[in-house]
Amino acid sequence: MSNLKYSIGIDVSKKDFHCCLSVIDTEQFVKVKSTHKFTNSTSGFKLLIEWVRRNRKEDLQVFYVMEATGVYHEQLAWYLHNKDFSVSILLPNKAKKYLQANGAKSKNDKIDARGLAQIGAEKKLDLWIPPSRKLYNLRSCTRQHQSLSEMHSAINNQLEAITHSQFQSKDIIRQMKKTMRLLEQQINEMDKIIEEIVKKDEVLNFHYKNISEIKGIAMLSFAVIAAETNGFVLFKDAGSLISYAGYDVVENQSGNHIGRTKISKKGNSRIRRILHMPALCAVREDQPQFKNL
């Protein structure tokens, strides 16, 4: 009986990350070799590499597996990728669900790291392909645009409530209107920046012209989709893209029971958010393929 590969599960938080080094043998048995916690910084990344070197007793390939935790995992992922290590990034809660299916009831950072290590050992995961600098910049801009829009909506709702209340403060209303005008200005500026990034890139502009033929898909919609999917390079077919966006259909039926069929929503919420109105526009248009769907 011999070992096949090493798998390192990494549960990343803002300040530190927990690691679990596991190995799988020819009998498909996964054994934990070591666990450790490091600071989420360049010095912590270097200590991680040294820790792996000390605990790696055989010349086997090592796979690093982590979950996409906002932006906290990105520096470590880039560091490992630049060192030519094999890195896989999973959607959030993957480790949690995997361990629950195996009977685990508790959840903490150490347990999540072990779950990720087990997934990496037992499964053949796709390796992470980092976004280009241009797509990374586009993603930052589209996310900033969303944040500004959400702040504008929140203040607008507050203003609506205040103007219909019994007692109104003119000072507060004036201040809120001033804040809204500033946010509107920043949203318009971000629109121009996003458009400039897309139109200056020959490939992005080519795809934008093609996809904007669909009624309801404008510049912002296209930019969000392109940025959040890394230019679609992570997907081999339409099904994996649908699942990534959380649009995959979940059926609830057993025997005579027929429950509600709905989308899973277990995926990128930014894509679903930006495609909500374009989807309604597509349905309203006289296009049978969209109406039937």
Sequence and secondary structure as in RCSB ss.txt:
>XXXX:A:sequence
MSNLKYSIGIDVSKKDFHCCLSVIDTEQFVKVKSTHKFTNSTSGFKLLIEWVRRNRKEDLQVFYVMEATGVYHEQ
LAWYLHNKDFSVSILLPNKAKKYLQANGAKSKNDKIDARGLAQIGAEKKLDLWIPPSRKLYNLRSCTRQHQSLSE
MHSAINNQLEAITHSQFQSKDIIRQMKKTMRLLEQQINEMDKIIEEIVKKDEVLNFHYKNISEIKGIAMLSFAVI
AAETNGFVLFKDAGSLISYAGYDVVENQSGNHIGRTKISKKGNSRIRRILHMPALCAVREDQPQFKNL
>XXXX:A:secstr
  EEEEEEEEEE SSEEEEEEEEEETT  EEEEEEEEEESSHHHHHHHHHHHHHH  S   EEEEEE  TTTTHH
HHHHHHHTT EEEEE TTHHHHHHHHTT     HHHHHHHHHHHHHHS         HHHHHHHHHHHHHHHHHH
HHHHHHHHHHHHHTSSS  HHHHHHHHHHHHHHHHHHHHHHHHHHHHHHHSHHHHHHHHHHTTSTT  HHHHHHH
HHHTGGGTT SSHHHHHHHHT  EE  EETTEE   EE   S HHHHHHHHHHHHHHHHSS HHHHH 
